[in-house]
Amino acid sequence: MRVRFAELSGIEPFSIDQIASVEFPGQVPVAAPWVAAYGYVLAAYGGAAGFLAEDAPEGWLSPDSADAFVIANENAMT
């Protein structure tokens, strides 16, 4: 959506990726290793936390795909 919106409007939006850790039926979330590694940090923030792309941990999935990211401990999409 971010790319299409920018193309159509000429406005560069601030975008937040909220689905990196979501467990869609039959799929392992792309951020599953990050949730496992930082689960204790997420727990300290009530189970979910976010960060700006510029502050993404080294090796993060795709820091250029959004301006910010949200990941969570509870991710089942039912």
Helices and strands as residue ranges (DSSP letters): H 2-9, E 16-17, H 32-37, H 39-44, E 48-52, G 53-55, E 68-72
